[in-house]
Amino acid sequence: MASSARTPRRSAKLALLLSVLVASTSLTVILRPGAAVADQVASLKAQATTLSQQLIEEQLQGDAYQQQYSVITAKIAAGTATIAQLDRQIVTDQQVITR
């Protein structure tokens, strides 16, 4: 549970940083046009792309963990049901033996 609580916070931070970078790029273009600014804009766009990719990777990783959790939970439930069935069979066999 703690892991799933951290993932949205981290994703939110990345999204905020991405928004700040995009806003910075826009303001830079408006306030200081020129060739040097174009390089800065390209750099900021590259950073924004990298952050976006990291955000997507983290979301996919979170989805993968959730899928693993679901599979493990199903296996545990199946194992628990099997144990209960075996327990019932043992009780039945003990009753037969007692007779």
C-alpha positions in Angstrom: 0.0 0.0 0.0 2.8 2.4 0.9 4.4 1.8 -2.5 1.2 2.7 -4.4 0.8 5.9 -2.2 4.3 7.0 -3.2 3.8 6.4 -7.0 1.1 9.1 -7.4 3.2 11.6 -5.5 6.3 11.0 -7.6 4.2 11.1 -10.8 2.7 14.3 -9.6 6.1 15.8 -9.0 7.3 14.7 -12.5 4.2 16.2 -14.0 4.7 19.5 -12.2 8.3 19.6 -13.2 7.3 18.9 -16.8 4.7 21.7 -16.6 7.3 24.1 -15.2 9.7 23.3 -18.0 7.1 23.8 -20.7 6.1 27.1 -19.1 9.7 28.2 -18.9 10.2 27.4 -22.5 7.2 29.5 -23.5 8.3 32.4 -21.4 11.9 32.2 -22.7 10.6 32.4 -26.3 8.4 35.4 -25.5 10.9 37.3 -23.4 14.2 36.7 -25.2 14.0 35.6 -28.8 17.2 34.7 -30.7 19.5 31.9 -31.7 20.9 31.3 -28.2 17.3 31.1 -26.9 16.5 28.5 -29.6 19.3 26.3 -28.2 17.9 26.8 -24.7 14.4 26.0 -25.9 15.6 22.8 -27.6 17.4 21.8 -24.4 14.3 22.4 -22.3 12.2 20.5 -24.8 14.6 17.6 -24.6 14.5 17.7 -20.8 10.7 17.7 -20.9 10.7 14.7 -23.3 13.0 12.8 -21.0 10.8 13.6 -18.0 7.7 12.6 -19.9 9.3 9.3 -20.8 10.4 8.7 -17.1 6.8 9.4 -16.0 5.4 6.9 -18.5 8.0 4.3 -17.4 7.1 4.8 -13.8 3.4 4.4 -14.5 4.1 1.2 -16.5 6.2 -0.1 -13.7 3.4 0.6 -11.2 1.0 -1.2 -13.5 3.4 -4.2 -13.7 3.6 -4.4 -9.9 -0.2 -4.2 -9.6 -0.5 -7.1 -12.1 2.1 -9.2 -10.1 0.2 -8.5 -6.9 -3.0 -9.6 -8.5 -1.5 -12.9 -9.8 0.1 -13.6 -6.4 -3.1 -12.9 -4.6 -5.0 -15.3 -6.8 -2.4 -18.0 -6.2 -2.7 -17.5 -2.5 -6.5 -17.8 -2.7 -6.2 -21.0 -4.7 -3.6 -22.4 -2.3 -5.9 -21.6 0.7 -8.8 -23.3 -1.0 -6.7 -26.4 -1.7 -5.5 -26.5 1.9 -9.1 -26.2 3.2 -10.2 -29.1 0.9 -7.3 -31.3 2.1 -8.2 -30.5 5.7 -11.8 -31.6 5.0 -10.6 -34.8 3.3 -8.3 -35.5 6.3 -11.3 -35.1 8.7 -13.4 -37.4 6.5 -10.6 -40.0 6.3 -10.1 -39.9 10.1 -13.8 -40.5 10.6 -13.7 -43.5 8.2 -10.7 -44.9 10.1 -12.4 -44.4 13.4 -15.4 -46.4 12.3 
